[in-house]
């Protein structure tokens, strides 16, 4: 092994790139190895049809935490110019032809909500204010290294200070609400505040995206809070697009990593992590090349890392058994449409630049989750729709458009059939669900691509189609992620670390697992 690096990062997704950038900035010689021909993992831009470019799996503005943007100097690599925020941030068309619109201006949103419920409009500002405070505490939780329960040490106590700072700003009643809200079903939380099903359903979706659970399941309020913790507009994630698609954001992070000295190789698959005497010493590539390193960091999910890249004889059997108990349960699909023209949605055209959310009511969301529970995809799924070509015309030929749909619920494990047989039926169900809100949609479709949970696993490395490398459930968060006793980014293999979404705090394009992992690697570093 002629080539030697201080650290090798397996996987060039956003967390791998963030981790590599931090290590390179600290003066380490870092190599990133990415299996696909471009960096980004699931957050990539791809030309799925000639002239039509899509954000394949992740879309929006990205949810990178502010400290990462600052630390990696992403403003020097063009990030501000790439971000195209939308106003309104969300439009939720209703079955009766109405539409709930969420604007950046709180007063304007309150006026909009009043059309559905004057009582809800009166309570909405207080709801936003309280949830913003609670979300700041959750943000502190997300950026801390989880405590090593039950064996707490001085370092764990210091990490807890990250939560104490925002928590000290809360009153006793507000602090009580933090502990009360975190384990709640998102439906129960919203029922306490509002009466309008349109408003409650529009909010609830961000508590169930990526889960197999419905809005009436415990812990979905915590998922909702993690979604808005990195920045929100009135309780909804900030909306808009990255010019050039999510792949442009990944190129920005890669550029920053490169500016600090990190080396990135694409189209290179890691076949094995080399372990000698219980210590990771490098990797073997699928072509036979071996590269040595003092530290190896995997951005792959825990199961892939330990069951595919390592010899089981090198790993403790108890740890392997715990890995086998991780619940992935991907339950979402993506549908991409290349369109001849802009569909005639039954909403104000200015609202189409943000997120279009099809979620008529809480009961509709719960019924859709029931289908997934019993191994079926929902025939009336919850849909998050974006038309990024409205803000970035370069994504499609002149006059034409790209439309992307995140469809919830479509379980990875189908009970009575398989995804090879059901892909077309899933696409039809998604388009059929959207058509009442855009009646001429089907006549405008030039091309379509359906990405089932199996496709998300096979193509983009998302285990069981799970965007978060493991469900964000109460028994799989904080010090229990990925498994109890190993939540601090270290593993039973010395000098082998994890930095992906399977670690705390989980999924979303936040970059936090990568930055947290880099911090722990640098703590442990020995010359």
Secondary structure, 3 states (H helix, E strand, C coil): CCCEEEEEEECCEHHHHHHHHHHHHCCCCEEEEECCCCCECCCCEEEEECCEEEECCCCCCCCCCHHHHHHCCHHHHCHHHHEEECCCCEEEECCCCCEEEECCCHHHHHHHHHCCCHHHHHHHHHHHHHHHHHHHHHHHHHHCCCCCCCCCCHHHHHHHHHHHHHHCCCCHHHHHHHHHHHCCCHHHHHHHHCCCHHHHHHHHHHHCCCCCCCCCCCCHHHHHHHHHCCCEECCEECCEEECCCHHHHHHHHHHHHHHCCCEEEECCCEEEEEEECCEEEEEEECCCCEEEEEEEEECCCHHHHHHCCCCHHHCCHHHHHHHHCCCCCCCEEEEEEEECCCCCCCCCHHHHHCEEEECCCHHHHHHHHHHHHCCCCCCCCEEEEECHHHCCHHHCCCCCEEEEEEEECCCCCCCCCCHHHHHHHHHHHHHHHHHCCCCCHHHHEEEEEEECHHHHHHHHCCHHHCCCCCCCCHHHCHHHCCCCCCCCCECCCECEEECCCCCCCCCCCCCHHHHHHHHHHHHHCCC
